[in-house]
Amino acid sequence: MSTVDTTAQDEYQDAMPSRRLELTFAVVALAVAAGYLMLALQVPLRRAAAAGQMDARFWPTVLGASAVAVAVVLLVVAISRPAPTREDVERIQPGGVLRVIATLAIVVAFVALWSLGAVIVFGYRIEVFPVAAGLLMASLMLVYGHRRWLSLLLYSVAVTAFVYVVFGMLLRIPL
C-alpha cells in the first residue's frame, strides 16, 4: 500500500461506536426539548383565543411536544440497543469546533439582545429584534464562510424583514 493510500485511509478512519455519546445526546436533547416546551407554554398572549382556535402558543407547543417525544424515543433506543456503528462519520474538520463555539456565542448574544425588547435612543423607541436578527444572520453567514458583502447585507435584511413582517405584523406575535 502506498503512502498516499495510507494517508487517505487514516484521514477517513471510522469513528468508534459509543453508547455514552448516544445516551448523552439523548439526555441533552430531552432537556433542551423540555425547556423549549416549558417556554412555549409561557408565550404571552395579547388576547385569548376562542375555543377551537389557534393562538400564539399553538405551534411552539406542537413543536415542543414533538421534540420531547422524539427525544424520549432517542433515549429509549440509546438505552435498549447497542451503540450504532459510525462508519459514515468523518473526522472533525479543521476549524469545526471553533465554528460551533462561535455559533453558540452568537446565538447567546442574540438572545441577550432580543431580551431587551426595545431601547430609547434620543427620545425614539427602537425595537431591538430587527437589529439583533440582522446581526445574527450576518454574523452566522460570516462564520460559515460567506464573504460577499452585498449579498450578505441583502440576505440578512431580507430574512429579517420577512420574519418581522410575518410574525410581528401579520401574526401579531410579540418579538
C-alpha positions in Angstrom: 0.0 0.0 0.0 1.4 3.4 -0.9 1.9 6.4 1.4 -1.0 8.2 -0.3 -3.4 5.3 0.2 -2.4 5.0 3.9 -2.8 8.8 4.5 -6.3 8.8 2.8 -7.3 5.7 4.8 -6.2 7.3 8.1 -7.9 10.6 7.2 -11.3 9.0 6.8 -11.0 6.4 9.6 -14.3 5.4 11.0 -15.4 6.8 14.4 -15.8 4.3 17.1 -19.3 3.3 18.3 -20.1 5.0 21.7 -23.1 4.2 23.9 -22.1 7.0 26.2 -22.2 9.5 23.3 -25.7 8.2 22.3 -27.0 8.5 25.8 -25.5 11.9 26.4 -27.0 13.2 23.1 -30.5 11.8 24.0 -30.4 13.3 27.5 -29.3 16.7 26.3 -31.9 16.6 23.5 -34.6 15.7 26.1 -33.5 18.6 28.4 -33.5 21.1 25.6 -36.8 19.9 24.2 -38.4 20.0 27.7 -37.1 23.5 28.3 -38.4 24.6 24.9 -41.8 23.2 25.7 -41.9 24.9 29.0 -41.0 28.2 27.4 -43.6 27.6 24.6 -46.3 27.2 27.2 -45.4 30.6 28.7 -45.7 32.6 25.4 -47.5 35.8 26.3 -50.9 36.2 24.6 -52.3 39.6 23.7 -55.8 38.1 23.8 -57.0 34.6 24.5 -58.2 32.6 21.5 -61.8 31.3 21.4 -62.4 27.6 21.9 -61.2 25.6 18.9 -59.0 28.4 17.5 -55.2 28.6 17.5 -53.3 31.2 19.4 -49.6 32.2 19.5 -48.8 29.3 21.8 -50.2 26.6 19.4 -47.3 25.9 17.0 -44.5 26.4 19.5 -46.3 23.9 21.8 -46.8 21.4 19.0 -43.1 21.7 18.1 -42.0 21.4 21.7 -44.2 18.3 22.4 -43.0 16.7 19.2 -39.3 17.4 20.1 -39.9 15.9 23.6 -41.5 12.8 22.0 -38.5 12.3 19.6 -36.0 12.9 22.4 -37.7 10.2 24.5 -37.6 7.8 21.6 -33.9 8.6 21.2 -33.3 7.9 24.8 -35.2 4.6 24.7 -33.2 3.5 21.7 -29.9 4.5 23.3 -30.7 2.5 26.4 -32.2 -0.6 24.8 -29.9 -1.1 21.7 -26.2 -1.4 21.2 -24.4 1.7 20.0 -24.7 2.1 16.2 -21.7 2.0 14.0 -20.5 5.3 12.9 -18.7 4.5 9.6 -20.4 7.4 7.8 -18.9 9.9 10.3 -15.8 11.7 9.2 -13.2 13.3 11.4 -13.8 16.8 12.7 -12.8 19.3 10.0 -10.2 22.0 10.8 -12.0 25.0 12.4 -15.2 23.0 13.0 -15.0 23.2 16.8 -14.3 26.9 16.6 -17.3 27.5 14.4 -19.6 25.6 16.8 -18.3 27.7 19.7 -18.7 30.9 17.7 -22.2 29.9 16.7 -23.2 29.3 20.3 -21.7 32.7 21.4 -23.5 34.5 18.6 -26.8 32.9 19.5 -26.4 33.7 23.2 -25.6 37.3 22.3 -28.7 37.4 20.0 -31.0 36.1 22.9 -29.4 38.6 25.3 -30.0 41.5 22.8 -33.5 40.3 22.0 -34.5 40.1 25.7 -34.0 43.9 25.9 -37.2 44.3 23.8 -36.8 48.0 22.9 -34.4 50.8 23.7 -34.9 54.5 23.8 -32.3 56.5 21.8 -32.5 60.3 21.6 -36.2 60.1 22.6 -37.1 57.5 19.9 -38.2 54.0 20.8 -36.3 51.4 18.7 -37.3 47.8 18.5 -34.2 45.6 19.2 -35.4 42.5 17.3 -34.8 43.7 13.7 -31.4 44.9 14.5 -30.4 41.8 16.5 -31.8 39.4 13.9 -30.0 41.2 11.1 -26.7 41.0 13.1 -27.4 37.3 13.8 -27.8 36.5 10.2 -24.8 38.4 9.0 -22.6 37.0 11.8 -23.6 33.4 11.1 -23.0 33.9 7.4 -19.5 35.3 8.1 -18.7 32.4 10.5 -19.7 29.8 7.9 -17.7 31.4 5.1 -19.8 33.9 3.2 -17.6 36.8 2.1 -19.6 38.8 -0.5 -20.7 42.0 1.3 -23.6 42.9 -1.0 -25.3 39.5 -0.8 -24.5 39.3 3.0 -26.3 42.6 3.5 -29.2 41.9 1.2 -29.9 38.4 2.5 -29.7 39.5 6.2 -32.1 42.4 5.6 -34.5 40.3 3.5 -34.7 37.4 6.1 -35.1 39.8 9.0 -37.8 41.8 7.2 -39.6 38.6 6.3 -39.6 37.3 9.9 -40.6 40.7 11.3 -43.5 41.2 8.8 -44.8 37.6 9.1 -44.6 37.2 12.9 -44.5 40.7 14.2 -47.0 42.4 11.9 -49.3 39.7 10.4 -49.5 37.2 13.2 -49.0 39.9 15.9 -46.7 37.7 17.9 -44.6 40.0 20.2 -41.0 39.9 19.1 
